[in-house]
Amino acid sequence: MLRGRKSLRSPSIYGSCCNPAQSPSLQTGVAEKITEAYEDAVLIAAKETGLDETNFPQVCPYSFEQAIDKDFWPE
């Protein structure tokens, strides 16, 4: 399990009506939020698929720019 956490964080910390890429004041802590969101996503995916968490990359494989690009689609 990632960092020994057993519960998910509140989704409210991820939601925002603003784009951090367009607002420097919102960029503070974005990397940490992405890391936390990815860890939660791994927990959810593992639970939904029945796969062990070790089957997923330990670190988010996508950059911030890729994650916010609505036209990005991983190969």
C-alpha positions as CSV (number, residue, x, y, z in Angstrom):
1,M,0.0,0.0,0.0
2,L,1.3,3.4,-0.8
3,R,2.8,5.2,2.3
4,G,0.6,3.0,4.5
5,R,-2.6,5.0,3.9
6,K,-5.9,3.2,4.3
7,S,-8.4,5.9,3.5
8,L,-8.9,8.3,0.7
9,R,-8.6,12.1,0.9
10,S,-11.6,14.3,0.4
11,P,-12.1,14.9,-3.3
12,S,-12.7,18.6,-2.6
13,I,-9.0,19.2,-2.5
14,Y,-8.6,18.3,-6.1
15,G,-11.6,20.2,-7.6
16,S,-11.1,23.7,-8.9
17,C,-12.8,26.0,-11.3
18,C,-9.4,27.5,-12.3
19,N,-6.6,26.2,-14.3
20,P,-3.3,26.2,-12.3
21,A,-1.3,26.4,-15.5
22,Q,-2.9,29.8,-16.2
23,S,-2.7,31.1,-12.7
24,P,0.7,31.2,-11.0
25,S,-0.8,31.6,-7.5
26,L,-2.6,28.3,-8.0
27,Q,0.6,26.5,-8.9
28,T,1.8,26.3,-5.3
29,G,1.4,22.7,-4.2
30,V,0.2,21.3,-7.6
31,A,2.9,18.6,-7.7
32,E,2.0,17.5,-4.2
33,K,-1.7,17.4,-5.1
34,I,-1.0,15.4,-8.2
35,T,1.0,12.9,-6.2
36,E,-1.8,12.6,-3.6
37,A,-4.5,12.3,-6.3
38,Y,-2.5,9.6,-8.1
39,E,-2.0,7.6,-4.9
40,D,-5.7,7.7,-4.3
41,A,-6.4,6.7,-7.9
42,V,-4.1,3.7,-7.5
43,L,-6.1,2.7,-4.4
44,I,-9.4,3.0,-6.2
45,A,-8.2,1.2,-9.3
46,A,-6.8,-1.7,-7.2
47,K,-10.0,-2.0,-5.3
48,E,-12.2,-1.8,-8.5
49,T,-10.1,-4.3,-10.5
50,G,-9.0,-6.6,-7.7
51,L,-5.4,-6.1,-8.8
52,D,-2.6,-5.5,-6.3
53,E,-1.4,-2.0,-6.0
54,T,2.1,-3.1,-7.1
55,N,0.6,-3.7,-10.6
56,F,0.4,0.1,-11.0
57,P,3.3,2.5,-11.5
58,Q,4.4,4.0,-8.1
59,V,4.6,7.5,-9.6
60,C,2.1,9.1,-11.9
61,P,3.5,8.5,-15.4
62,Y,2.1,11.7,-16.8
63,S,3.3,15.3,-16.5
64,F,1.1,18.1,-15.2
65,E,0.9,19.4,-18.7
66,Q,-0.3,16.1,-20.1
67,A,-2.8,15.7,-17.3
68,I,-4.5,19.0,-18.0
69,D,-4.3,18.7,-21.8
70,K,-7.8,17.7,-23.0
71,D,-6.4,16.4,-26.2
72,F,-3.6,14.3,-24.7
73,W,-4.2,10.5,-25.0
74,P,-1.5,8.1,-23.8
75,E,-0.4,5.5,-26.3
